[in-house]
Amino acid sequence: QVQLVESGGGLVQAGGSLRLSCAVSRNIFDFNAVGWYRQAPGPQRELVADINVGGVRKYADSVKGRFSISRNSAENTIYLQMNSLKPEDTAVYYCRANVLRTEYWGQGTQVTVSS
């Protein structure tokens, strides 16, 4: 059973920074990709950033230049450094990993950005 546990969410003022962490219970190189999604109130969950096994990073246009995804293979942890936060970044942030079409999700961590 794969477990992903997020941490690091919280309340921050606009312009501030947060760093999210996701501890993965398996070797992160077992997965095709690991990454972060977010869901504001509503049904849609959107990609924020991910990194594939080859190290290629992908970002949503809305966060490019402000967010950075990284990984620590020794600790099987992925990070999302979020700078210059905006109120529209407010959402529940989820960690995700996949092996082909099989997906694994964390429980989510709330990020709230006040104006």
trRosetta pair geometry for C-beta under 8 A, 3 or more apart (Angstrom, degrees):
i j d omega theta_ij theta_ji phi_ij phi_ji
1 25 7.6 6 103 86 67 151
2 24 7.3 -15 -170 -166 97 86
2 25 5.7 175 -152 57 49 106
2 26 5.5 -53 -117 -3 95 122
2 97 6.8 -114 160 71 145 129
2 104 4.4 -48 97 -121 130 157
3 24 7.5 162 87 -152 54 41
3 25 4.2 63 46 -20 86 133
3 104 8.0 -122 -87 179 11 126
3 106 8.0 70 174 -107 59 73
4 22 5.5 -2 -173 -175 98 107
4 23 7.2 160 -154 78 47 48
4 24 5.5 -8 -105 -102 78 71
4 25 7.4 -111 -62 -1 43 85
4 95 4.5 -148 161 97 130 120
4 96 7.4 173 71 -90 175 20
4 97 6.3 169 -71 0 135 109
4 104 5.9 131 -16 133 119 104
4 105 6.6 -110 51 155 131 19
4 106 3.7 -97 107 -68 100 89
5 22 6.9 153 73 -154 40 55
5 23 4.8 -14 59 56 97 98
5 95 7.9 -7 57 39 14 144
5 106 6.0 160 -91 -135 16 115
5 107 7.4 9 -123 16 57 101
6 9 7.2 44 138 -23 114 107
6 20 6.2 -16 -163 -174 101 107
6 21 6.9 149 -154 83 51 51
6 22 5.1 -21 -94 -97 69 80
6 93 6.7 178 -166 100 155 90
6 94 7.1 -120 -38 -134 149 34
6 95 5.0 174 -71 -12 102 113
6 106 4.5 116 -22 135 98 154
6 107 6.8 -140 28 55 100 70
6 108 6.4 -17 41 -157 144 8
6 109 4.2 -132 122 -20 122 115
7 20 7.2 157 82 -157 40 62
7 21 5.0 -14 60 60 89 99
7 22 7.9 171 19 -80 66 38
7 23 7.6 24 4 -7 109 101
7 109 6.4 155 -111 -92 15 150
8 18 6.2 133 154 170 96 97
8 19 5.4 -89 -163 97 142 57
8 20 4.2 179 78 -114 129 42
8 21 5.1 118 -25 8 129 79
8 109 6.4 68 57 140 62 162
9 18 7.0 45 -126 173 35 148
9 20 6.5 29 -61 -103 68 101
9 93 6.4 176 -87 35 116 111
9 109 3.4 180 -18 151 127 101
9 110 4.9 129 150 66 145 43
9 111 4.8 -113 -141 -66 94 66
10 18 6.4 179 46 -119 92 131
10 110 7.7 88 -70 91 17 79
10 111 7.1 9 44 -119 37 57
10 112 7.3 -84 136 37 32 84
11 112 4.7 -20 -107 73 73 108
11 113 8.0 168 -157 -84 52 25
11 114 6.6 31 -174 -20 97 109
12 16 3.9 -138 171 85 113 138
12 17 7.2 -136 -166 54 156 21
12 18 5.5 -140 -26 -49 150 108
12 85 5.7 67 96 59 126 155
12 111 7.6 -23 19 -165 107 84
12 112 7.4 149 24 84 61 58
12 113 5.7 -24 74 -110 83 69
12 114 7.4 -170 93 19 33 81
13 16 5.0 100 61 -21 67 122
13 113 7.3 60 173 -163 13 68
13 114 5.4 -46 -111 67 56 93
14 85 6.3 -133 -134 97 42 76
14 86 5.9 35 -137 -126 98 40
14 87 5.9 -35 -82 -41 113 78
14 113 5.7 84 -82 167 63 104
14 114 6.7 -108 -23 90 79 45
14 115 5.3 33 -26 -119 134 46
15 84 6.2 -22 -134 -135 45 52
15 85 6.8 -53 24 52 12 67
16 85 5.4 -29 67 34 66 116
16 113 7.5 -172 49 -131 99 92
17 81 7.3 -7 -169 -176 111 79
17 82 6.2 162 -153 91 61 61
17 83 4.7 -10 -104 -106 104 62
17 84 7.7 21 -79 -14 80 37
17 85 6.6 170 -90 -19 30 105
18 82 5.0 -1 59 58 79 112
18 85 6.7 44 6 -59 97 144
18 111 6.2 -172 64 -129 161 113
19 79 6.1 -13 -175 -168 98 109
19 80 7.1 164 -157 81 51 50
19 81 5.2 -13 -110 -106 88 65
19 82 7.1 -174 -84 21 37 74
20 36 6.8 100 85 -112 143 140
20 79 6.6 151 82 -160 57 54
20 80 4.3 2 53 51 107 100
20 82 7.0 46 -6 -11 97 113
20 93 5.8 -87 -105 110 163 149
20 95 7.9 -169 146 -65 121 100
20 109 6.3 166 -133 67 112 139
20 111 7.5 -67 -67 -66 121 125
21 77 5.8 -15 -167 -173 98 117
21 78 7.6 150 -158 81 49 43
21 79 5.6 -20 -102 -103 64 76
22 34 7.5 -174 92 173 137 118
22 36 7.5 -167 -29 -82 140 89
22 77 6.4 154 77 -158 50 64
22 78 4.8 -11 57 58 107 88
22 79 7.5 -164 19 -75 76 32
22 80 7.9 50 -13 -10 106 97
22 95 3.5 133 -123 -107 144 152
22 106 6.0 -124 -136 -42 107 150
23 75 7.5 -73 -122 149 85 94
23 76 6.8 64 -163 102 62 87
23 77 5.3 -26 -99 -102 59 91
24 28 5.4 105 60 -81 150 87
24 31 7.9 -89 -165 -13 155 137
24 34 6.9 -72 -63 -123 150 143
24 76 4.6 -115 67 160 89 99
24 77 6.8 -177 11 -88 82 36
24 78 7.1 47 -23 -3 117 94
24 95 7.7 -141 -73 150 91 137
24 97 6.3 79 -123 -44 132 151
25 76 7.4 126 -74 133 4 146
26 30 5.2 -54 141 37 120 145
26 31 7.6 117 91 -37 116 98
26 76 6.8 177 89 -151 27 141
27 30 4.8 104 76 -23 87 101
27 73 7.6 28 -161 -164 80 86
27 76 6.2 -106 -114 -100 31 115
28 31 6.1 -52 -170 27 51 109
28 34 5.5 -45 -158 -25 106 150
28 71 5.9 -161 119 -166 162 132
28 73 6.0 -124 48 -116 113 68
28 76 5.2 166 -29 -141 94 68
28 77 7.8 -98 -48 14 138 17
28 78 6.7 136 -127 -49 147 100
28 97 7.3 -123 -137 -118 73 133
29 53 5.8 91 -147 -141 68 98
29 73 6.5 26 -32 -133 108 117
30 99 6.9 -35 140 -86 82 120
31 34 5.5 86 87 -55 143 87
31 53 6.9 -178 89 -71 54 99
31 97 4.3 -76 -122 -175 160 104
31 98 6.0 105 -166 62 103 35
31 99 5.6 -100 -124 -66 61 75
31 104 7.9 -99 -106 32 131 118
32 52 6.3 -32 157 -145 64 92
32 53 6.0 -79 -149 -20 32 111
32 98 5.5 -40 49 95 105 85
32 99 6.0 138 -11 -119 92 36
32 100 6.5 120 -29 -52 139 35
33 50 5.0 44 167 162 120 126
33 51 6.6 168 -153 85 81 34
33 52 4.3 -45 -93 -102 93 67
33 53 6.9 -97 -72 -26 50 68
33 97 7.2 -173 95 -144 49 53
33 98 5.8 7 54 46 83 96
34 50 6.5 177 94 -153 31 87
34 51 6.2 -15 63 60 77 83
34 71 6.8 99 69 -97 132 129
34 78 5.0 -169 127 -46 129 154
34 95 7.3 -3 -175 -175 93 92
34 96 7.1 171 -154 92 51 52
34 97 4.6 -12 -105 -101 82 87
35 47 6.8 2 135 -149 141 93
35 48 7.2 174 164 62 98 76
35 49 5.7 -154 -155 105 100 50
35 50 2.5 -52 -77 -101 144 85
35 51 6.4 155 -81 12 85 57
35 58 7.7 -25 -111 61 146 94
35 69 6.6 -21 -128 -135 73 158
35 78 7.4 -97 -88 150 23 159
35 95 7.6 168 94 -152 30 55
35 96 5.6 -19 67 63 75 92
35 97 7.8 145 18 -84 59 48
36 47 7.8 103 88 -164 54 55
36 48 4.3 -43 104 61 98 120
36 49 5.4 21 46 51 101 78
36 50 7.0 -170 24 -74 54 65
36 69 6.6 -162 7 -100 111 118
36 78 7.7 -158 -46 122 92 123
36 80 4.8 23 -39 -69 160 145
36 93 5.8 -9 -168 -173 109 103
36 94 7.0 147 -156 77 57 45
36 95 6.2 -34 -98 -100 67 54
36 96 7.2 159 -96 18 17 86
37 45 5.0 44 155 164 129 102
37 46 6.3 166 -159 83 84 31
37 47 5.6 -52 -104 -101 83 39
37 48 6.0 173 -113 0 23 88
37 93 7.3 158 84 -156 41 55
37 94 4.8 -19 65 63 91 99
37 96 5.6 38 -4 -12 111 129
38 45 7.1 178 88 -156 25 69
38 46 6.1 -23 61 60 74 82
38 48 5.2 68 -9 -53 103 120
38 89 7.8 -53 -178 -168 172 63
38 91 3.8 77 173 108 112 145
38 92 6.6 159 -154 79 67 42
38 93 4.9 -28 -97 -100 90 65
38 94 7.0 171 -88 16 35 76
38 111 7.6 -52 -127 38 126 121
39 42 7.4 -150 -175 68 82 70
39 44 6.9 178 -128 97 82 46
39 45 4.4 -39 -76 -102 106 78
39 46 7.4 147 -83 13 53 68
39 91 5.6 151 68 -172 29 108
39 92 5.2 -18 61 58 88 94
39 94 7.0 30 -2 -9 104 116
39 108 7.6 -50 37 -124 110 137
40 44 8.0 3 47 72 80 87
40 90 6.5 76 -115 98 101 73
40 91 4.4 -73 -69 -99 65 96
40 92 8.0 168 -83 16 27 68
45 94 6.9 -14 -157 29 129 136
46 60 6.5 60 146 -97 112 145
47 50 6.5 -61 -158 -16 113 107
47 58 7.3 -13 154 113 137 111
47 60 5.7 162 98 -62 76 100
48 59 7.4 -23 155 -146 50 66
48 60 5.5 -62 -134 1 34 120
48 63 5.9 37 -164 4 81 160
48 67 6.6 -65 167 125 104 168
48 80 6.9 31 114 -139 135 145
48 93 7.0 -11 -12 -134 156 99
49 57 6.6 -6 -172 -171 102 96
49 58 6.6 167 -151 86 54 54
49 59 4.8 -7 -102 -105 92 71
49 60 7.0 -95 -58 3 62 78
49 63 6.7 -97 -48 91 104 139
49 67 5.8 -151 -33 120 139 123
49 68 7.7 148 -154 -166 171 13
49 69 4.1 -172 129 -37 130 127
49 80 6.4 148 51 -120 125 106
50 57 7.3 175 91 -147 39 54
50 58 5.4 -2 55 53 80 99
50 69 6.8 -118 -116 154 10 177
50 96 7.5 -50 -100 74 119 102
51 55 6.5 -15 -175 -145 105 33
51 56 6.9 163 -152 78 59 39
51 57 5.0 -21 -98 -96 84 72
51 58 7.7 -177 -78 17 39 70
51 69 5.3 -163 -34 117 110 126
51 70 7.7 68 -37 -115 158 18
51 71 6.0 -138 77 -25 149 121
51 78 7.2 -175 36 -135 120 126
52 55 7.1 -48 72 18 67 19
52 56 5.0 2 36 52 107 90
52 58 7.9 50 -23 -8 95 107
57 69 5.7 168 -137 59 115 109
59 63 5.5 -123 -177 81 108 95
59 64 4.8 131 106 -83 134 76
59 67 6.5 161 -138 75 121 104
59 69 7.6 -173 -83 -3 91 110
60 63 5.0 64 67 18 93 100
60 64 7.3 -140 90 -33 45 80
61 64 5.8 -36 -148 -2 36 118
62 88 7.6 -100 -176 116 133 122
63 66 5.4 -106 -166 63 60 102
63 67 4.0 -7 168 14 118 123
63 82 7.7 -61 -151 -125 119 88
63 89 7.6 94 -96 -109 102 110
64 67 7.7 -52 -79 42 19 83
66 82 6.9 23 140 -159 92 60
66 83 5.3 -144 -167 72 68 76
66 84 4.7 -102 -131 60 110 108
66 85 7.7 140 171 -75 128 41
67 80 6.1 -10 -169 -175 110 92
67 81 6.6 157 -157 84 54 56
67 82 5.1 -9 -106 -106 90 67
67 83 7.2 -176 -79 26 41 69
68 80 7.4 157 78 -156 43 47
68 81 4.5 -7 57 56 95 107
68 83 7.9 25 0 2 98 106
69 78 6.7 -1 -171 179 94 107
69 79 7.0 158 -154 83 48 57
69 80 5.6 -18 -100 -102 72 71
69 81 7.9 -162 -74 22 25 73
70 78 7.0 170 90 -157 41 64
70 79 4.9 -9 61 56 88 104
70 81 7.1 27 6 -8 110 106
71 77 7.1 165 -155 91 59 48
71 78 4.7 -27 -102 -105 81 78
71 79 7.2 -172 -81 15 32 76
72 75 4.4 12 112 40 120 103
72 76 7.5 -47 92 12 76 15
72 77 4.8 3 52 59 105 92
72 78 7.6 -169 20 -82 67 33
72 79 7.4 54 -12 -18 98 108
73 76 7.0 27 -161 -76 36 48
78 95 6.8 145 64 -140 116 116
80 93 7.1 -134 59 179 154 145
82 85 5.7 54 142 -80 108 100
82 89 6.9 139 -172 179 135 151
82 111 7.4 29 56 -148 168 153
85 89 5.1 -106 -157 50 83 149
85 111 7.8 -130 -144 168 138 119
85 113 4.6 -151 145 -110 114 135
86 89 5.1 112 59 -11 69 99
86 113 6.1 88 101 120 22 156
87 90 5.9 -18 -179 -15 53 115
87 113 5.0 -151 -100 98 36 100
87 114 7.0 18 -100 -155 93 12
87 115 4.8 -17 -60 -61 133 96
88 113 7.8 -37 33 63 31 131
89 111 6.4 -55 133 120 93 126
89 113 5.1 58 62 -6 97 143
90 111 6.4 -153 -129 105 42 74
90 112 5.2 34 -130 -130 103 49
90 113 5.1 -130 -60 28 85 81
91 110 8.0 -153 113 -144 30 55
91 111 6.2 6 57 57 59 97
92 108 4.2 17 169 -179 113 129
92 109 6.9 151 -159 69 69 25
92 110 5.4 -39 -101 -94 73 62
92 111 7.6 153 -108 18 23 73
93 108 6.5 145 71 -153 37 71
93 109 5.4 -28 61 63 92 81
93 110 7.7 156 14 -105 78 12
93 111 5.5 41 -17 -7 117 118
94 105 5.6 -11 178 -162 124 101
94 106 5.6 177 -159 59 69 86
94 107 7.9 -153 -122 85 87 16
94 108 4.7 -37 -83 -91 82 80
95 105 7.1 143 81 -158 57 50
95 106 4.0 49 47 -2 97 129
96 103 6.2 -23 -163 -165 105 102
96 104 6.8 148 -156 79 54 54
96 105 5.4 -15 -101 -102 78 71
96 106 7.5 -112 -61 7 45 80
97 103 7.4 148 80 -157 43 54
97 104 4.7 -12 60 59 90 107
98 101 7.3 -34 -170 -148 116 10
98 102 6.3 154 -156 82 70 51
98 103 4.9 -26 -98 -101 95 65
98 104 7.1 -177 -80 17 44 73
99 102 4.9 -10 63 61 85 107
106 109 7.8 -13 121 -20 130 87
